[in-house]
């Protein structure tokens, strides 16, 4: 009898624990584009679970395409000492399009730093004197000119 009661209690505890799992699947997302007109000499990106694509184009302003939550801002985007800093503070769940695309004016940058935990990093025609790229689960690809440094987390 004790075994039956213990089994019932264990099943109740397990069912109760499954109700404690926090899910983000009801959050609605929207695709955003942000234009940065300030002059930048470098780029630092810290992201969670997103593919990052950085392109060099014949444009004057920086363009950033990303997916944000309708309910709360997931990204902070700022320019500090001419360094464009893009940081994602929370991961997204059940979001089909969570990639980040950054289009930079064609020139040589002092720093390109990209850190993501679970995504690919792709650099297309980007020129920098220093690159720092890191991903835990993904690929890093592109044709680079300059020095390769280590990302410090």
N, C-alpha and C positions, 0 to 999 in steps of 0.2 A: 504494500500500500504506500509506503514511503517513497518507493521508486516512481510510482505513478504520479504522486503529488509533486515530486521533484521534477519529473519530466514536464508536467503541465506548467510549473513555475518557470522552467528554462525556456519553454516555447513562448510563454508570455513575455519574458524578458527580451528574447530575441525579436519578437514582433514589436515590442515597444522601442527597441533600439533602431529598427528600420525606419520608424517614424521620426527619428531624430536627425536623419541625414538631411542636410541642407541642400536644396536643389535650386538652381538658377534658371531652370528651363522655362519659366513663365516670363522672364525678362524679354522685352522687345528691344531690338537693336536697329540702328539706322546708320547708313553710310554717310560719312562726313568728308568734306574737302575743306582744308584750311590753307590760306595763302599767307606767306610770310614775306613782307616787302623789305624788312631790315636786311642789311648786309650781314652775311654770316661767313666765318672762316673755318668752321668746324661743325661736326654733327655728333651728338651722343644720343643713342637710343637704348633704353632699357624696357624690355617687353616680356610679357608672359604668354606663352603659347600662341605666337603669331608668326607667320612667315613675313620676313622683312625684305622688301625689294627697293634698292636705291638706284636711281637712274640719273644720268647726266644728260641734259637737253639744252637746246639753244633757246633758253627762256631767261627772263629777268628776275622773277620772283620764285621762291620755293613753294612747291605745292605738296601738301600732305593729304593722302587719302587714307582713311581708317574707319573702323566701325566702332560706334559708341553706343552706350545704353541710352534709351529714351528717359529712364528714371534718374540715373546718376552719371556724372562725368567720370569715365574710366581713365582718360588720358590727361596728363598735364603737358602743355606745349608752351615753351618759353625760350626767349633768347637771352643768354647771360654772357656778357663779355664777348659778343659776336659768335658764341657757340649756341647752335640750336639744340635744345634738349627736349626729347620726347620720351615720356615715361608712362607706362601703363601700371596702374595701381591695383587692379583686380582682374582676374581671369574671366573669360566668357565661356558659357556652356551652351551647347546646342546652337551655336552661331555658325552659319554656313560660310560666311565671308569675313574672317577675322584678320586678313592680311593687311599689312601696312605698306603703302607705296609712297616713296618720297622722291620727288623730282627736283633735282638741284640744277642751278645754272652751271654751265660748263666752265670750269676753272680748276685750279689746283687748291685743295683744302689742306689745312694744317693737321686735321684729325678727323678720321671717320671711325667711330666706336659703336658697335652694335652688340648687344647682349640680349639673347632671348633664351627661354628655358626649353621650349618645345616647338621649334619651327626652323625653317630654312632661312638662310641669309644669302641674298643675291646682289652683287654689285655689277652694274653695267656701265662701262665707260667712265667710271669714277676715278679721279686722280687725287691722291692725297700723299703727304709726306709720311704719315703714320696711319696704320690701320690696326684696329683692335676688334676682332670679331669672335663671338663665342656663342655656341648653342649646345645644350645638353643632349637633345634628341633632334637632330636635323643635319642638313648639309650646308656648307659654306662654299659658294662658287662665284666665279667672276674672274676677270682679267685685271690684275692690279699692277700699279706702278708705285714705287716708293718703298718704305720700310714696313716690315711686319712686326708688331709688338704683341705683348700678351695682355689680355683683358684682366683687370683686377676687380674682383667682385667684393 
